[in-house]
Amino acid sequence: MQMKAIVKGIYFLFWMMTIPVLLMAQGVKSGKVVDQQGNAIVGATIKVKGTTRSAKTDDAGVFTLMLQQGDVIVTSSVGFKATERVYAATDRLLIELEENQSRIDDVVVVGYGSQTRKELTGAVSTLKMEEITENQVAESFESMMQGRVAGVNIQLNSGEPGATPNVIIRGLAAVSRDDGSAISEPLYVVDGVPIISRTSDEFAVTSTNVLADLNPSDIEEVTVLKDAYAAAIYGSRAANGVILITTKKGKRGKPQININSRTGINFVPRLLDVAGGQKEREQVARLYELYAPYGVAMPSMYTDVTNPFYNNSSDWQDYLYNTAVTQDYNASVRGAGDFGQYSVSLGYLDSEGILFNTGFKRYSTMTNTTFNALNNALVINNTLALSRTDQTRNPGNLSTNFSSLMPLPTNPMVAGTEVYGLGKNANVNDRIRFSSDVSWKIVNDLMYKVSLSLEYTRAMRDAFSQSRRTLWGTNESGVGENRNLLFQNTLNYTPRFGDGHSLSILVGQSAEKMESKVTNVSSVASAPLLSTSVKWPGENDIGTSNYGANTLLSYFSRVDYSFQQKYLLGASIRTDGSSKFGQANRWGLFPSVSAGWNFNKESLFADWEWLNNGKIRGSYGLSGTTWDENYLALGLMDGGSLDRYQSLLEITYGGIGGFTPTWYNGFKNEDLTWVKSQMGNIGLDLSLFNNKVEVVVDVYEKLTKGLLLTTALPTTSGYNEVYRNAADVLNRGVEFTLNTNLKSTRDFSWNMGLNFAYNKNRVVALPDGNADIIKISTSGQDFGSIVRSGAPLNGFFFYESQGIYQSEHEIPVDAKTGRRLVGLQNKKLAVGDRNFKDQNDDFIIDVDDRVLAGDPNPKWTGGWTNDFYYKGFSVNLVSTFVIGRDIVNTELLDRLRFGKDFAGTSSMPDFDRYSIWEKSGDQARYPTLNPWNDASQIVNYDSEYVEDGSYFKIKSATLAYTVPKLLLKRIPFDRVRVYCTVDNLVTFQNYSGPDAELVTPDGFDNSGGYPMRRMVLFGLSLGL
C-alpha cells in the first residue's frame, strides 16, 4: 500500500510538471496580420490546416487562435496571396501577406449579378475608380475614363466646365441627315438601376452633362460590357455597350472616415493667334492697297489718329480668358458589422471657367445602407442620392472675336458702344435617385430579389441678354422634368454538384415607365429690362410645353455553366416590349451565347510555370437600341405655332383661323422597330510570370442594322417623308490591353498599363437605293459631311484642292469649245484663286466635283498609364492618343473669310503665320483674301482645311507622398496623403489649330472658342 501511494505521488508530480509544458505547447495565441508596408489587414482569415479551428483579424489586424506545436497555419485575405507556415511555440506571430497582383479571382459585376474574372466569357473591362479619383478632378467620371479602356473612345468637343463628352464603344454606329452629331450612346446602370444619362433634344433645357451630377468620388468601380453576350441581358438598350457603375459601400472593421480636399489653379492654354493694334492696321491697309476698288477708302479707325480706336490694341482674349480656381471637397463615413453596412458621403465641387462668366458647381450627397435579418437570409439595401449641378455660361452675344482696335468696355471713351453684351445664362440640374431592394435566401443556392427604384431629374434654365446699343432685351426660362419608375424581380439559382460542376441560372422580369415634360417661355422687349426673368403673360411673351411618356416591359434569363473552371458555357435571352415600337413589332427578342476554355488547367500546360492563366473565349449575340422620340411610330402632328414675336404661323380661310395639321416628324409608320446590333467576339486572356504580366486581346465584328432614317414619299401621297429602319453600319476591330507589375526591390515597384484599339467603320446600306446622304443643317446649309454606302460614316465631302493658280495658262480650257473652266458661283477664275479639280471634266466646278476628302473616325485609340512607387512616394502618368483621324480646321477657315465690310468687325489672325497668296509666284497654301472678289475663295468645302487629327496627350502627371504609419502614432489619422497633379500637361499634334482633341464626332473643330484648361492641383487625403 505504501508503495502504491509512492507511485501515485510520483505520477501526480509528473503531471503537475507536464501541464505547464502542455500549456506552452498548446494554448490561445495572439498574432497580427499585416501587408508589406506594415499596415494591418482587417478581416483576414487564419485557419489551422486539417481542423475546424479558425479566426479573423479585428480592426487592428490582431487575431487569437488555439494553436499547438506543429500546426500548419493558413492565412488568407481578399487581394493577397494565401500563405502557409508551421507553428513553433517560440514563433512571433507576425504574419505578412503579399499583395496578389493577379485579378483572375476578382469578382466582376455583370448584368444582374457577378462572376469571377476566371469564369467570364464576355468582353468585359473594369476600372477601380479610387485609383483615378485620388489623383484627378473632373466634372464627370466619363472624362476620367479617357484612354483607360480599350475600345472605348471618349471625345471632348469643348473645354467648358460641365460640357458633355461623347462616349463611343467599339465605333460609331449612328446615322443622321442633319448637322446634329448622332452619337451611339451606351446604357448607364448605377447599382443595378438604368439611369437617365442624356435627355433628348426635344426635352433638353440646360444642355449640361446629365451624368456630371454623379460624384466620381462616390464610385467604387466602373465595368464596361462591350460584346453582345455581356450586354444582351439589357436587350433593346444595349447595342452601343453598357457601363455599370458600382458605388462605394461600407466594409467590415472600424468605421472609416475619409476626407479629401483639393484646390486647383486653372491656367489658360494656347489660344488663337491674333493680330493686334498696329499689326491689324497694317494688314487691313495691305488688303485695301491690293484689292480695294477705286474710290473705296479705309475707315477712319485705321487712318485718323484722333479716333479713340486708332491707338488701341485690346487683347480681348486676355480680357475674357483668365486664370481660375477649382475646389473639390469630399467627406465620407463608412462601416459594416453583423447588422449590415452603412455609407454616407458629401461632396462639393466648384470649377471656375477660364472664360469670363463661366463655371460649374456640384452639390452631392449619397447614403447606402444594408440591413441583415433572419441570420443573414434576408438582406435589405437602400440607396438615396441627391445632387444639384449649377452651370454658368456666357450670354450668346459675348465673344472674344472683336477687333483688337475696339477698346475694352472699361474705357469711358466708348461708353454705350456695343462691345460687351449684358446678360446671364444659368443652368441648374437637380436629381433624386432612390432605390430599395430585398434579397431573400430561400434555401441554399437559391436567391430571390425584388427591387423598386425611382429617379427624378429637373432641369432649369434662365437666360437674359441685353444690347448696350439698341437696348433690346431677351429673357428665356425653361423647366424640364424626367421621371423613371422601375420595378424588378430576379431569381438566381447557383448549385455546385459532382466533381467540379457549377451552374448559375438567372430568371427575371422588369417593368419601367419613363415620363418627360418641358415648359419654355420667352419675351422680347424694346426698352431696358428691369427684371432678368420672364413676366408672364406679357405683350411680347410666348410659351411652349411638351409631354412624353414610354413604358418598357421585359423578361430575361441567363445560364452559365462551368466544369472545374476549365470549360465554360453561357447563354442569355431577353425580350422587351416597348411602347415606342410600332404595333407590328412591339416585342423584341435578344439572344446570345458564349463559351470559354481555361486551357492552362490542362495537363499539357502543367509544366509551364510562367503561365498562370490562359483563356480563350468567344461570343455571339443580338442586342438593340431605340430612339428618343416616344411617339415616332404613331406619327407626330403639328397644328401651327407662335414665333417669339407673337405671330401665329397658321393658315386662315375667310378670315377665320384654320388648323393646319402637318406630320412634322414624318408620316406614321407602325412597322418601326428597334435597331438590331449583331456582334461576334473572340478573346484571349493571359496571365504570365507569377501574374506580373496580363494580356487581353479581343477581335470583334459589329453589324448594326435598321438605323432610323427618313425616306422620301411620292408627292401624290400628300406627305414629304416617313421614318424607316433603313440604314446599316459595320464596325470591325481589334483591342489589346497589357498590364504589368514589375517589382525590382522591396521598396520600388512599377505598374504599367497600355491599351489600344483599332476600328474600321463602314456604311453597309442606306435607304432609297443606297442614295448618298449629304448632311444638311437645320437652316438648310450643306456643311460638308456625307453618308455613303461603302464608305466610313460622316466622311468629308469636299472639293479636291490642287493648290493655287499661279498664272493664267494654268487655268484649264476645253480644247473642243475653247471654254475656260468656271469656278464656284460661276466665278471667272483668276490668278490667286483656288485650283479645285474638275472631277467630271465638264469645265464647271460645282457639287458634282466634290469627293470624299477625309475620314473623321479614328483608326486607333488608346492610353498609356504608368505608376512608380518608392517607399512612400509615388508618381502617376496618364497619357491618351488618337491616330488616323482627319479633322477640319473650321476655326481657321472662318477667320480667313472676310466680307466687304470686314474692317473693324472682328479680330484678324496674324497673316505672317500662314502662307497666303498675294502676287504671282507666291508658293502659297491659301488663296487670295480679296474681300471685294465676286466670289470668296475661302469656302467651306476646301480639302486644304482637312488636317491630320492624330495626337498624343500627356493628360495628367501626379507626384504623391503617403506619410508612414510610424509618424502617425501621435495624431488621430490612419492615413495621410499629399499630392500635386498637373492636368492637360502637353499635347503632341500635327494639327495647326489649338487642340486636336476638341472636335465633334463629325470631325469639325467647333469648340466654340473654349479651350481645354491646364490645371495644377494640390490635394490632401486624410483617413481616420
FIKE-217777 format. One record per residue (C-alpha): x, y, z. Coordinates in pm, whole numbers, plus 50000, padded with zeros to 5 digits. Layout:
N
XYZ...
! end
This chain:
1024
500005000050000502795023250087504495015049757501275022949566501005056249743504545064749643503865055849278500675077149275502595106049422505305103649155502595101148882500795131849018504055151149041504885141648679501575155448551501965186948755505315192348590503935183948242500945207448248502965239548203504805223447912501485213647753500085248147813503115262447641502775237447356499025242947307497055273147407495335305147297497835325347099497645360946968499125373546645498875400846384498465400946006499975429645806500725438545444504195445145304504065481145420503255470645776499605481245760497125459845948494865437645734491315437545866489145406445814491965382545721491185345745783493575323745983492895286245980494645255746122495015231845832493065199445871490965212646161487935234346216489875259946420489865294646258489795331746340489535365646175491585396846236489985426846405490285464046326493945463646432494775432246231495025411646553493665376146597493555349646871493575312346799494115279346981497435265746850499815237746928503315228746825503465217646459500115232146348500055244245987498625279545982496895290645659496375328345629494325344245351492625376845265490965391344958493535408044736496505389944895498305357244832497485329745082500425317645294501175286345499503575283045791504305256846057503715269746406506515267346663505915276547024508675302147011507265319446698506395356146698503055355346520503535384846285502225372845951502995393445640500865388745328501965397844980499505416444758498085394544486498585413044161496535387643968492985398743903491885364643783489955356744101488415391444131484655393144138483345413543845479905429543836477925419443527474295424343432472015414143720474805396243906478525389943934481155364743821484785357743894487075370143621488245334443569484715324343463483945354143238483235345642875482265380542757484355411142669484335430042998486685457143129486775471343480488195502743637488845508444007487785544744035489545551644364492885548044187491755575443947489845599344173492795600044416494765619844159492325637543931489405661643946486755662743675483125672543646482155637343538483545602343563483445597043183486255622243141488335602843393487875570843192489505586042885492285563842750491875536943018489645511142847490475495642511487735501542256486085530042448486655563042267485805593342479485815625942284485635661042424484475688942193484765717642438486795727242743483745743642902483115731343259480135707943256480355700142884479175665542779481855641842646480905617442373481375581042475481615556842181482185519642240483575499441950482975525041680480275549541581477015533641469474575562441431473285579741117471645613541076470755636440787471395668840974474305685741146473455672141488476255647941564474465614741601476025595341889475675558141959475475563042335475865533842579473415524842854474435535743206473435514243505474095525343864473935497944130471745477043902469385505143800469445520543448469555558343485468755589143280472025597743108471045621842832467805639942768466625641242409466915673442212463175678042241463325678742622466835692642670466715725142866470165731743008472375710542776474525703243082476085668843111473415648943296475985624243431478055652143586475795651443892477235617643991480225624644216483195603744090484445600444449481305580044531482115553944264483845521744363484135505544023483135510443660482535479843441482205482343064480235454942887481455455842528480335424442346476855411142280476955383242540477915406842821475415433542717472485414642561470905408942903469895445742878468125439542547466825468742345469155494242509472495475942488473545478142121476095505242199477505488242508476665490742877478555509143152477875495443500478635518643793479045504344143479025529644426481025526444746479635506345036480725501545397483295474845484483785454445799486045468146066486095500746250484255530046087486265545545807486205583345789487785598345480488275635045399489645647445069490415683644996491965696944678492435730344513493395735244153494635765543963493375766043605495655782543352494765794643005496445772342744497305780642385494745804342233494105816841881496755838441724495505874241690497005903641505496765932341750496835970341720499385982041468499635947541309495905947241241496075982041084498975971040863497095940340746493905959740672495915986140484497545958540282494155943840183492875978340079496075985039886495915952039697492215947639635490015977839719488085992139419488736027739314487116052939550486796028839844488746042640141489696027140474487536035540777488766063640999489586039741280492566029241068493656063740946492596090441195494956092341492492346112541684489856083941661489716065842000490026032641817493236041341633495806037341909494066008642079495495973642098492985954542306493725918442381490185906042408491335870742476493435882242769490475902242899487935874342878490205844442949491645844043298493285820943549490595803743753490305781644061488805747044110487835734944458486775699344536485865686544883484615651844975483905635045307482535600745388481795577445678481555540245605481415508645811479835474545848479065447546101476815417846160473785440846130474745452045777476625481845639476315519345607477885546145391477275583645396479115608245173479075645345095480685663044803481165698544677482855709144352483325744644229485115746643895485535781943768485835785043392488865801543232486435820943011484765850343182481415843243349481525805343309481765777743565480305745943709479255736744062478075703644206476505696144543476015659144616475185635044893474665597544891473655572145155473885534345119472565511745394472195474245428470295455545698470605418245765467865397045919466935360545972470575350346019471545369145704468955350945496467175384145439469145414545321467645449045263469575475345063468595511845040470245539444836469395576244833471365600744620470685638144593472585662044372472455696344216474635709743938474825746443850476455756043523477015792143423477535801343060478115833742878475175851242714475015844942344476435878642239479695876042434482645869442206486425871242218486475877041843486315915241850488745936741658491845944241863491345981341785487995981441961488595993442320487675972442619484325980542788486085996943083487216025042856484926055542921485626069042572483416042342420480556042142669477416029542501479246011042226478065975542182481335958242257480225937242551476745923942599474985923342932473365891243040473455857843215472855821343132472185799943440471575762443411470595741443712470025703743719468595685144019468495647444053466935624944317467655587944293466175562844536466295525244518465465497444757465865460044716465245429444927467195397044879465845365145033467895333445052465055308445022467295277845052470955271744987471955283944639468515298944568468115336744597465105358444522465485395944482462875422944437463745459544379461995492544330463695524544215462575559844144464585586443966463585622543923465505649543738464665686043695466485709843462466035747643488467425774143259467195811843296468855832843027468895870342985470705892742739470525929542655472255951442400474075982342524473405999642192469845990442093468555983642447466665953942311466465926342569465535889742567464515867142855464155829642833463155804743100462665767443076461935738343307462215701843212461345671843427462025634843386460715605943599461725569543586459955542543784461465507543772460265475043930462395443343901462225407244016465015381643980465535345744089469075332144094469975295244142473695286844181474185249944263477525231444266477485193944222479605164244130483275167944053483635204943980480305212043809478785246043881475705262443740474185297143758470605302143642469045336643640465445345043552463985379443586461335404743499461325442643494458755469543427459725505743367457885537943298459615569943186457945604243168459275637443040457785671943023459155706242942457895742042954459655771142783458715808042790460465838242643459955875342595461415903242384461375939642491462405971342309463135990342630465565984742918464515954843125464105958743498463925921343555466065892643433463145868343437460085864743218456975882943341454145861043221451905869043046453155899342861452795917442533455725900142365455755867342557455385832842409455415798442563455515762042466455135729542655455535692842576454925659342743456025624342657455995590042818457025554742732456965521042901459165490242881458215455242996460955429042994461615392343069465135378443073467185347843161470835337443167472515303743222476235299443292477885265343330481425257443446483245224443477486215227043714486545263143597488065248243286485205245943036482695274343035479375278442857476825306342872473575317042711471145345442769467895357742625465805388842683462545400442537461495436942554458085451342486458325488642427455575514042374457935532042134457895503841883455245501041616452245477941657453705452841414456955449741609456035456841968458275429542112461995424242051463995392542119467705394642210469585361442242473295354842295475675325542350479275322742469481975297142551485355297542723488285274442783490825279743061493475259742877496155264643143494295239043355495015211543101497775186743190499585196542871500455230143028501175217543380504935223143343504545258343201505325276243527505385310043353501725305843250499485313543545496265315943348495225313142986491705315442850490165315542505486605328242484484055335542217480575350242199477845359341956474595377242018471965402641929471245434642118469335465842027468645502342076465785526042014465235563141961464425592442189461055602442045458225584742227455545585641956457505584041634455855551741517452445567841563453295600041381453545634841528451055661241423451595698741450448765723541417450665756241393452815775441640453775810141760457075826741692458855848041951457105879741827453595866041884452975858741517450685829141463452025806341196448775792641056446535794440753443305814340762440265809440540437575835640513439095855040798438805825241032441935809041169442335773641044444005743241192446645730740952447985696941069451375686440949453305654541018456405673741116458475643041201457375621940909454225602440842453395574941089454935540541038453715513341273456315489141131459125507841308461135486341547464365485841744467795488941590469505454841583473195450141657474745416341574478155411341732480685383341730483735384041959486795361942007489085369342302492305357542463493215363442829496735355942956498355359843297502095353443294505235352443508503685348943850500835372043748503185400943679502055404143316498445404243196497445404142829493915407442691493155406142317489715408942154488675407041789485115417041705482635424241429479525445041497476815449141235474205474941331471055470841124467895491141093469195525541192466405551041177466265574840880463675594140687462925582940332461135603140067457485597239981455815604239645454315638939633450995622739543450855608939897450445643940039453445638740270457145645040226458785616840418458435587440653460815572240908462085537140841464615512640981466705517740673470485520840734473165495340829476675502140964479545477541010482345481141266485275457041281488145459741521490905446341742491535455842107494735449842302495465455242671498775449842850499145453743227502425447743409503545448143771507315449143797508875449544143512655452644141513165457344515511145456944835510805494844818510405500644442507705488744203506395499243862502895492543729502245499143363499055497543160498895500642784495765496942574494975504242213492145495841978491785495541601488355500941450487245502541088483885518241022481815513640706478265521440593476695489740454473225500540341471165532240301467545538940201466325549839858468585525639673471725533939873471475570539774474115593339927473065614740222474635649240211474045662140562472065694340583471885718140878468585729141027468905761640831469265742540504473035747340476475065718440338478015717040575480275691640409479565656840553478345627240355476965593140444477775569840154477375532440121480755515040129482485545040292483135554840657480415573740841480335611540801483215614440555484185649540443482515657640111484815684839980486355698739664489825684539597492395712339624495285712139377496915743639508496535778739367496575791939013499925809438974499435820538612496665823838354497855794438144497305771038442493535776738422492155747538212490505754037878488215729937690490135721137374486915713937188484965745537272487655769337391485675774737709487635782538027486965764338348484265782038552484755783838929482285781539214479315805239195480055808738822483185828938901485615836938625488805822138763491905843438801495455840738925495485836039303492225816439309491905781339446492615753639195489885727839251489995695839048487275692338783486375656238862483875650738578485675671938313482635693838240484705725638295482385737538573483275734938942480055725439121478715700039368479325671639120483055677039169483075670439542484735638639664485445620539987488315640940129488795626440477487555603240750486695617441095486505582741256489745574541439491535542741331493455538541658492595549942007494195541542339496015551442651499205545442847499445547243226502495543743448502685541743827506025542744008506275535744382509275541244606508675538044977506025564545050506445582844721504525576444401504475590944050501475585743823501435594043450498355591243228498525595442850495935592142575496255590842200494235590641878495765580341544494405580341190491675606441214491055636640991489605669241119488525701640954490135733841074486885753541067488355777741321490955789841069488585788540775486075811440945488765836541047490205839640697486835846640540486165884140507483185902540366483325936740204482635953340539485295933240718487205962740864486775965741240484165938341271486285910641416489785900541513492285890341249494765861741254498395871041206498835866740830502575861240875501805827241031500015814940719501075810840361498595834040182498755842839812499275879339719501155880339391502245857739108505005834339206503865830839567504065794139662501115797539899498795772840068495825796340097494305816739812493775853939782491875870640066490335897039838487165908140023485845925039707486165894039492482985884139310483175850739492485205843839804487955818139767487685808540132484975781940102483665756140345484375726040129488075731040058490145699540122493095722040211491495726740554491385689240619494255681740855495705652441044493795649841371496135624941539497545634641878499355621142182498495638642508500065635442850496785640143025497995641343384501115637343598500905632543976503535632744248502255619544582503595611144927501915588545182503085595445536504425563545704502365547745980505105552846235504815590446201501045589746256501025574746605500645608246778497925621846552494385608046508494835597246146495365563045996496305576645656497695609545531498465615145164499535647344994499895651344620500245675244328498755668843984499285687143657496315681143427496375685343048500145687143065501205686842699499815676842358501835664842061499955670441735500325679541367497065699141368497635736541322494695746041544494755749741923493825714142028493245683341812491235667242092488415692642091486455682741782482965669241719482405632641630481795645441275485365658441274484875696341284486725719841516483635735641666484995740342016483275774142029486405791842139486545772842466489945755642503490885728442749492355744343061495685733743210495375727743585497825724343872496045706044154497105703144517495405676744729495265663145083493655629845171493015620045534491765587245677490535583246034
! end
